């Protein structure tokens, strides 16, 4: 995937994750944005080379929960 396509997809991925966070964590959209954008997961997701953008929203949310609970992220073997 080219950088332009990747940068076009990031807002969609982020919006889906933010929606999921607001629903599952019962927080405001502003709080969800802060939770996502300050996470280690998002820092990795921003890097196209990691290919995390290929993961589904439920999988990304699961990794985010893992980070919140343990302070680390263990990426699944794919």
Phi and psi restraints in degrees (range 20) as a CNS / XPLOR table:
assign (resid 1 and name C) (resid 2 and name N)
       (resid 2 and name CA) (resid 2 and name C) 1.0 -76.4 20.0 2
assign (resid 2 and name N) (resid 2 and name CA)
       (resid 2 and name C) (resid 3 and name N) 1.0 161.1 20.0 2
assign (resid 2 and name C) (resid 3 and name N)
       (resid 3 and name CA) (resid 3 and name C) 1.0 -60.1 20.0 2
assign (resid 3 and name N) (resid 3 and name CA)
       (resid 3 and name C) (resid 4 and name N) 1.0 -38.5 20.0 2
assign (resid 3 and name C) (resid 4 and name N)
       (resid 4 and name CA) (resid 4 and name C) 1.0 -62.1 20.0 2
assign (resid 4 and name N) (resid 4 and name CA)
       (resid 4 and name C) (resid 5 and name N) 1.0 -45.1 20.0 2
assign (resid 4 and name C) (resid 5 and name N)
       (resid 5 and name CA) (resid 5 and name C) 1.0 -64.3 20.0 2
assign (resid 5 and name N) (resid 5 and name CA)
       (resid 5 and name C) (resid 6 and name N) 1.0 -42.0 20.0 2
assign (resid 5 and name C) (resid 6 and name N)
       (resid 6 and name CA) (resid 6 and name C) 1.0 -61.5 20.0 2
assign (resid 6 and name N) (resid 6 and name CA)
       (resid 6 and name C) (resid 7 and name N) 1.0 -46.6 20.0 2
assign (resid 6 and name C) (resid 7 and name N)
       (resid 7 and name CA) (resid 7 and name C) 1.0 -66.8 20.0 2
assign (resid 7 and name N) (resid 7 and name CA)
       (resid 7 and name C) (resid 8 and name N) 1.0 -26.6 20.0 2
assign (resid 7 and name C) (resid 8 and name N)
       (resid 8 and name CA) (resid 8 and name C) 1.0 -74.5 20.0 2
assign (resid 8 and name N) (resid 8 and name CA)
       (resid 8 and name C) (resid 9 and name N) 1.0 -30.2 20.0 2
assign (resid 8 and name C) (resid 9 and name N)
       (resid 9 and name CA) (resid 9 and name C) 1.0 -81.7 20.0 2
assign (resid 9 and name N) (resid 9 and name CA)
       (resid 9 and name C) (resid 10 and name N) 1.0 -28.7 20.0 2
assign (resid 9 and name C) (resid 10 and name N)
       (resid 10 and name CA) (resid 10 and name C) 1.0 -56.3 20.0 2
assign (resid 10 and name N) (resid 10 and name CA)
       (resid 10 and name C) (resid 11 and name N) 1.0 -42.6 20.0 2
assign (resid 10 and name C) (resid 11 and name N)
       (resid 11 and name CA) (resid 11 and name C) 1.0 -62.7 20.0 2
assign (resid 11 and name N) (resid 11 and name CA)
       (resid 11 and name C) (resid 12 and name N) 1.0 -34.2 20.0 2
assign (resid 11 and name C) (resid 12 and name N)
       (resid 12 and name CA) (resid 12 and name C) 1.0 -69.0 20.0 2
assign (resid 12 and name N) (resid 12 and name CA)
       (resid 12 and name C) (resid 13 and name N) 1.0 -46.2 20.0 2
assign (resid 12 and name C) (resid 13 and name N)
       (resid 13 and name CA) (resid 13 and name C) 1.0 -61.2 20.0 2
assign (resid 13 and name N) (resid 13 and name CA)
       (resid 13 and name C) (resid 14 and name N) 1.0 -46.2 20.0 2
assign (resid 13 and name C) (resid 14 and name N)
       (resid 14 and name CA) (resid 14 and name C) 1.0 -61.9 20.0 2
assign (resid 14 and name N) (resid 14 and name CA)
       (resid 14 and name C) (resid 15 and name N) 1.0 -44.3 20.0 2
assign (resid 14 and name C) (resid 15 and name N)
       (resid 15 and name CA) (resid 15 and name C) 1.0 -61.7 20.0 2
assign (resid 15 and name N) (resid 15 and name CA)
       (resid 15 and name C) (resid 16 and name N) 1.0 -42.0 20.0 2
assign (resid 15 and name C) (resid 16 and name N)
       (resid 16 and name CA) (resid 16 and name C) 1.0 -62.6 20.0 2
assign (resid 16 and name N) (resid 16 and name CA)
       (resid 16 and name C) (resid 17 and name N) 1.0 -43.8 20.0 2
assign (resid 16 and name C) (resid 17 and name N)
       (resid 17 and name CA) (resid 17 and name C) 1.0 -65.5 20.0 2
assign (resid 17 and name N) (resid 17 and name CA)
       (resid 17 and name C) (resid 18 and name N) 1.0 -42.0 20.0 2
assign (resid 17 and name C) (resid 18 and name N)
       (resid 18 and name CA) (resid 18 and name C) 1.0 -61.7 20.0 2
assign (resid 18 and name N) (resid 18 and name CA)
       (resid 18 and name C) (resid 19 and name N) 1.0 -43.1 20.0 2
assign (resid 18 and name C) (resid 19 and name N)
       (resid 19 and name CA) (resid 19 and name C) 1.0 -60.7 20.0 2
assign (resid 19 and name N) (resid 19 and name CA)
       (resid 19 and name C) (resid 20 and name N) 1.0 -44.1 20.0 2
assign (resid 19 and name C) (resid 20 and name N)
       (resid 20 and name CA) (resid 20 and name C) 1.0 -63.2 20.0 2
assign (resid 20 and name N) (resid 20 and name CA)
       (resid 20 and name C) (resid 21 and name N) 1.0 -42.9 20.0 2
assign (resid 20 and name C) (resid 21 and name N)
       (resid 21 and name CA) (resid 21 and name C) 1.0 -61.9 20.0 2
assign (resid 21 and name N) (resid 21 and name CA)
       (resid 21 and name C) (resid 22 and name N) 1.0 -46.0 20.0 2
assign (resid 21 and name C) (resid 22 and name N)
       (resid 22 and name CA) (resid 22 and name C) 1.0 -60.5 20.0 2
assign (resid 22 and name N) (resid 22 and name CA)
       (resid 22 and name C) (resid 23 and name N) 1.0 -39.9 20.0 2
assign (resid 22 and name C) (resid 23 and name N)
       (resid 23 and name CA) (resid 23 and name C) 1.0 -71.4 20.0 2
assign (resid 23 and name N) (resid 23 and name CA)
       (resid 23 and name C) (resid 24 and name N) 1.0 -50.6 20.0 2
assign (resid 23 and name C) (resid 24 and name N)
       (resid 24 and name CA) (resid 24 and name C) 1.0 -77.8 20.0 2
assign (resid 24 and name N) (resid 24 and name CA)
       (resid 24 and name C) (resid 25 and name N) 1.0 -31.3 20.0 2
assign (resid 24 and name C) (resid 25 and name N)
       (resid 25 and name CA) (resid 25 and name C) 1.0 -97.8 20.0 2
assign (resid 25 and name N) (resid 25 and name CA)
       (resid 25 and name C) (resid 26 and name N) 1.0 -7.6 20.0 2
assign (resid 25 and name C) (resid 26 and name N)
       (resid 26 and name CA) (resid 26 and name C) 1.0 54.6 20.0 2
assign (resid 26 and name N) (resid 26 and name CA)
       (resid 26 and name C) (resid 27 and name N) 1.0 52.2 20.0 2
assign (resid 26 and name C) (resid 27 and name N)
       (resid 27 and name CA) (resid 27 and name C) 1.0 -123.1 20.0 2
assign (resid 27 and name N) (resid 27 and name CA)
       (resid 27 and name C) (resid 28 and name N) 1.0 166.9 20.0 2
assign (resid 27 and name C) (resid 28 and name N)
       (resid 28 and name CA) (resid 28 and name C) 1.0 -72.7 20.0 2
assign (resid 28 and name N) (resid 28 and name CA)
       (resid 28 and name C) (resid 29 and name N) 1.0 164.6 20.0 2
assign (resid 28 and name C) (resid 29 and name N)
       (resid 29 and name CA) (resid 29 and name C) 1.0 -61.2 20.0 2
assign (resid 29 and name N) (resid 29 and name CA)
       (resid 29 and name C) (resid 30 and name N) 1.0 -40.0 20.0 2
assign (resid 29 and name C) (resid 30 and name N)
       (resid 30 and name CA) (resid 30 and name C) 1.0 -61.4 20.0 2
assign (resid 30 and name N) (resid 30 and name CA)
       (resid 30 and name C) (resid 31 and name N) 1.0 -43.4 20.0 2
assign (resid 30 and name C) (resid 31 and name N)
       (resid 31 and name CA) (resid 31 and name C) 1.0 -65.3 20.0 2
assign (resid 31 and name N) (resid 31 and name CA)
       (resid 31 and name C) (resid 32 and name N) 1.0 -39.3 20.0 2
assign (resid 31 and name C) (resid 32 and name N)
       (resid 32 and name CA) (resid 32 and name C) 1.0 -64.5 20.0 2
assign (resid 32 and name N) (resid 32 and name CA)
       (resid 32 and name C) (resid 33 and name N) 1.0 -41.0 20.0 2
assign (resid 32 and name C) (resid 33 and name N)
       (resid 33 and name CA) (resid 33 and name C) 1.0 -60.7 20.0 2
assign (resid 33 and name N) (resid 33 and name CA)
       (resid 33 and name C) (resid 34 and name N) 1.0 -45.8 20.0 2
assign (resid 33 and name C) (resid 34 and name N)
       (resid 34 and name CA) (resid 34 and name C) 1.0 -62.4 20.0 2
assign (resid 34 and name N) (resid 34 and name CA)
       (resid 34 and name C) (resid 35 and name N) 1.0 -43.9 20.0 2
assign (resid 34 and name C) (resid 35 and name N)
       (resid 35 and name CA) (resid 35 and name C) 1.0 -59.4 20.0 2
assign (resid 35 and name N) (resid 35 and name CA)
       (resid 35 and name C) (resid 36 and name N) 1.0 -43.6 20.0 2
assign (resid 35 and name C) (resid 36 and name N)
       (resid 36 and name CA) (resid 36 and name C) 1.0 -70.6 20.0 2
assign (resid 36 and name N) (resid 36 and name CA)
       (resid 36 and name C) (resid 37 and name N) 1.0 -52.3 20.0 2
assign (resid 36 and name C) (resid 37 and name N)
       (resid 37 and name CA) (resid 37 and name C) 1.0 -70.7 20.0 2
assign (resid 37 and name N) (resid 37 and name CA)
       (resid 37 and name C) (resid 38 and name N) 1.0 -16.7 20.0 2
assign (resid 37 and name C) (resid 38 and name N)
       (resid 38 and name CA) (resid 38 and name C) 1.0 -99.1 20.0 2
assign (resid 38 and name N) (resid 38 and name CA)
       (resid 38 and name C) (resid 39 and name N) 1.0 4.2 20.0 2
assign (resid 38 and name C) (resid 39 and name N)
       (resid 39 and name CA) (resid 39 and name C) 1.0 -84.2 20.0 2
assign (resid 39 and name N) (resid 39 and name CA)
       (resid 39 and name C) (resid 40 and name N) 1.0 154.4 20.0 2
assign (resid 39 and name C) (resid 40 and name N)
       (resid 40 and name CA) (resid 40 and name C) 1.0 -66.1 20.0 2
assign (resid 40 and name N) (resid 40 and name CA)
       (resid 40 and name C) (resid 41 and name N) 1.0 -34.5 20.0 2
assign (resid 40 and name C) (resid 41 and name N)
       (resid 41 and name CA) (resid 41 and name C) 1.0 -57.9 20.0 2
assign (resid 41 and name N) (resid 41 and name CA)
       (resid 41 and name C) (resid 42 and name N) 1.0 -45.3 20.0 2
assign (resid 41 and name C) (resid 42 and name N)
       (resid 42 and name CA) (resid 42 and name C) 1.0 -64.5 20.0 2
assign (resid 42 and name N) (resid 42 and name CA)
       (resid 42 and name C) (resid 43 and name N) 1.0 -37.2 20.0 2
assign (resid 42 and name C) (resid 43 and name N)
       (resid 43 and name CA) (resid 43 and name C) 1.0 -60.3 20.0 2
assign (resid 43 and name N) (resid 43 and name CA)
       (resid 43 and name C) (resid 44 and name N) 1.0 -37.6 20.0 2
assign (resid 43 and name C) (resid 44 and name N)
       (resid 44 and name CA) (resid 44 and name C) 1.0 -76.8 20.0 2
assign (resid 44 and name N) (resid 44 and name CA)
       (resid 44 and name C) (resid 45 and name N) 1.0 -40.1 20.0 2
assign (resid 44 and name C) (resid 45 and name N)
       (resid 45 and name CA) (resid 45 and name C) 1.0 -60.2 20.0 2
assign (resid 45 and name N) (resid 45 and name CA)
       (resid 45 and name C) (resid 46 and name N) 1.0 -33.8 20.0 2
assign (resid 45 and name C) (resid 46 and name N)
       (resid 46 and name CA) (resid 46 and name C) 1.0 -64.9 20.0 2
assign (resid 46 and name N) (resid 46 and name CA)
       (resid 46 and name C) (resid 47 and name N) 1.0 -17.2 20.0 2
assign (resid 46 and name C) (resid 47 and name N)
       (resid 47 and name CA) (resid 47 and name C) 1.0 -93.5 20.0 2
assign (resid 47 and name N) (resid 47 and name CA)
       (resid 47 and name C) (resid 48 and name N) 1.0 109.6 20.0 2
assign (resid 47 and name C) (resid 48 and name N)
       (resid 48 and name CA) (resid 48 and name C) 1.0 -55.7 20.0 2
assign (resid 48 and name N) (resid 48 and name CA)
       (resid 48 and name C) (resid 49 and name N) 1.0 -36.4 20.0 2
assign (resid 48 and name C) (resid 49 and name N)
       (resid 49 and name CA) (resid 49 and name C) 1.0 -62.9 20.0 2
assign (resid 49 and name N) (resid 49 and name CA)
       (resid 49 and name C) (resid 50 and name N) 1.0 -22.5 20.0 2
assign (resid 49 and name C) (resid 50 and name N)
       (resid 50 and name CA) (resid 50 and name C) 1.0 -73.6 20.0 2
assign (resid 50 and name N) (resid 50 and name CA)
       (resid 50 and name C) (resid 51 and name N) 1.0 -20.6 20.0 2
assign (resid 50 and name C) (resid 51 and name N)
       (resid 51 and name CA) (resid 51 and name C) 1.0 64.9 20.0 2
assign (resid 51 and name N) (resid 51 and name CA)
       (resid 51 and name C) (resid 52 and name N) 1.0 15.9 20.0 2
assign (resid 51 and name C) (resid 52 and name N)
       (resid 52 and name CA) (resid 52 and name C) 1.0 -64.2 20.0 2
assign (resid 52 and name N) (resid 52 and name CA)
       (resid 52 and name C) (resid 53 and name N) 1.0 -24.3 20.0 2
assign (resid 52 and name C) (resid 53 and name N)
       (resid 53 and name CA) (resid 53 and name C) 1.0 -60.7 20.0 2
assign (resid 53 and name N) (resid 53 and name CA)
       (resid 53 and name C) (resid 54 and name N) 1.0 -16.8 20.0 2
assign (resid 53 and name C) (resid 54 and name N)
       (resid 54 and name CA) (resid 54 and name C) 1.0 -79.0 20.0 2
assign (resid 54 and name N) (resid 54 and name CA)
       (resid 54 and name C) (resid 55 and name N) 1.0 -17.0 20.0 2
assign (resid 54 and name C) (resid 55 and name N)
       (resid 55 and name CA) (resid 55 and name C) 1.0 -71.7 20.0 2
assign (resid 55 and name N) (resid 55 and name CA)
       (resid 55 and name C) (resid 56 and name N) 1.0 150.5 20.0 2
assign (resid 55 and name C) (resid 56 and name N)
       (resid 56 and name CA) (resid 56 and name C) 1.0 -71.2 20.0 2
assign (resid 56 and name N) (resid 56 and name CA)
       (resid 56 and name C) (resid 57 and name N) 1.0 161.6 20.0 2
assign (resid 56 and name C) (resid 57 and name N)
       (resid 57 and name CA) (resid 57 and name C) 1.0 -59.2 20.0 2
assign (resid 57 and name N) (resid 57 and name CA)
       (resid 57 and name C) (resid 58 and name N) 1.0 -44.7 20.0 2
assign (resid 57 and name C) (resid 58 and name N)
       (resid 58 and name CA) (resid 58 and name C) 1.0 -59.6 20.0 2
assign (resid 58 and name N) (resid 58 and name CA)
       (resid 58 and name C) (resid 59 and name N) 1.0 -38.4 20.0 2
assign (resid 58 and name C) (resid 59 and name N)
       (resid 59 and name CA) (resid 59 and name C) 1.0 -67.2 20.0 2
assign (resid 59 and name N) (resid 59 and name CA)
       (resid 59 and name C) (resid 60 and name N) 1.0 -43.8 20.0 2
assign (resid 59 and name C) (resid 60 and name N)
       (resid 60 and name CA) (resid 60 and name C) 1.0 -63.0 20.0 2
assign (resid 60 and name N) (resid 60 and name CA)
       (resid 60 and name C) (resid 61 and name N) 1.0 -40.8 20.0 2
assign (resid 60 and name C) (resid 61 and name N)
       (resid 61 and name CA) (resid 61 and name C) 1.0 -64.4 20.0 2
assign (resid 61 and name N) (resid 61 and name CA)
       (resid 61 and name C) (resid 62 and name N) 1.0 -39.9 20.0 2
assign (resid 61 and name C) (resid 62 and name N)
       (resid 62 and name CA) (resid 62 and name C) 1.0 -60.7 20.0 2
assign (resid 62 and name N) (resid 62 and name CA)
       (resid 62 and name C) (resid 63 and name N) 1.0 -41.8 20.0 2
assign (resid 62 and name C) (resid 63 and name N)
       (resid 63 and name CA) (resid 63 and name C) 1.0 -65.7 20.0 2
assign (resid 63 and name N) (resid 63 and name CA)
       (resid 63 and name C) (resid 64 and name N) 1.0 -36.8 20.0 2
assign (resid 63 and name C) (resid 64 and name N)
       (resid 64 and name CA) (resid 64 and name C) 1.0 -65.8 20.0 2
assign (resid 64 and name N) (resid 64 and name CA)
       (resid 64 and name C) (resid 65 and name N) 1.0 -43.1 20.0 2
assign (resid 64 and name C) (resid 65 and name N)
       (resid 65 and name CA) (resid 65 and name C) 1.0 -60.4 20.0 2
assign (resid 65 and name N) (resid 65 and name CA)
       (resid 65 and name C) (resid 66 and name N) 1.0 -41.6 20.0 2
assign (resid 65 and name C) (resid 66 and name N)
       (resid 66 and name CA) (resid 66 and name C) 1.0 -59.4 20.0 2
assign (resid 66 and name N) (resid 66 and name CA)
       (resid 66 and name C) (resid 67 and name N) 1.0 -43.5 20.0 2
assign (resid 66 and name C) (resid 67 and name N)
       (resid 67 and name CA) (resid 67 and name C) 1.0 -61.7 20.0 2
assign (resid 67 and name N) (resid 67 and name CA)
       (resid 67 and name C) (resid 68 and name N) 1.0 -43.5 20.0 2
assign (resid 67 and name C) (resid 68 and name N)
       (resid 68 and name CA) (resid 68 and name C) 1.0 -64.3 20.0 2
assign (resid 68 and name N) (resid 68 and name CA)
       (resid 68 and name C) (resid 69 and name N) 1.0 -39.4 20.0 2
assign (resid 68 and name C) (resid 69 and name N)
       (resid 69 and name CA) (resid 69 and name C) 1.0 -78.0 20.0 2
assign (resid 69 and name N) (resid 69 and name CA)
       (resid 69 and name C) (resid 70 and name N) 1.0 -38.2 20.0 2
assign (resid 69 and name C) (resid 70 and name N)
       (resid 70 and name CA) (resid 70 and name C) 1.0 -113.2 20.0 2
assign (resid 70 and name N) (resid 70 and name CA)
       (resid 70 and name C) (resid 71 and name N) 1.0 -17.3 20.0 2
assign (resid 70 and name C) (resid 71 and name N)
       (resid 71 and name CA) (resid 71 and name C) 1.0 83.5 20.0 2
assign (resid 71 and name N) (resid 71 and name CA)
       (resid 71 and name C) (resid 72 and name N) 1.0 -0.2 20.0 2
assign (resid 71 and name C) (resid 72 and name N)
       (resid 72 and name CA) (resid 72 and name C) 1.0 -134.9 20.0 2
assign (resid 72 and name N) (resid 72 and name CA)
       (resid 72 and name C) (resid 73 and name N) 1.0 165.4 20.0 2
assign (resid 72 and name C) (resid 73 and name N)
       (resid 73 and name CA) (resid 73 and name C) 1.0 -124.0 20.0 2
assign (resid 73 and name N) (resid 73 and name CA)
       (resid 73 and name C) (resid 74 and name N) 1.0 128.0 20.0 2
assign (resid 73 and name C) (resid 74 and name N)
       (resid 74 and name CA) (resid 74 and name C) 1.0 -111.8 20.0 2
assign (resid 74 and name N) (resid 74 and name CA)
       (resid 74 and name C) (resid 75 and name N) 1.0 108.1 20.0 2
assign (resid 74 and name C) (resid 75 and name N)
       (resid 75 and name CA) (resid 75 and name C) 1.0 -77.3 20.0 2
assign (resid 75 and name N) (resid 75 and name CA)
       (resid 75 and name C) (resid 76 and name N) 1.0 136.6 20.0 2
assign (resid 75 and name C) (resid 76 and name N)
       (resid 76 and name CA) (resid 76 and name C) 1.0 -69.9 20.0 2
assign (resid 76 and name N) (resid 76 and name CA)
       (resid 76 and name C) (resid 77 and name N) 1.0 150.4 20.0 2
assign (resid 76 and name C) (resid 77 and name N)
       (resid 77 and name CA) (resid 77 and name C) 1.0 -76.2 20.0 2
assign (resid 77 and name N) (resid 77 and name CA)
       (resid 77 and name C) (resid 78 and name N) 1.0 127.0 20.0 2
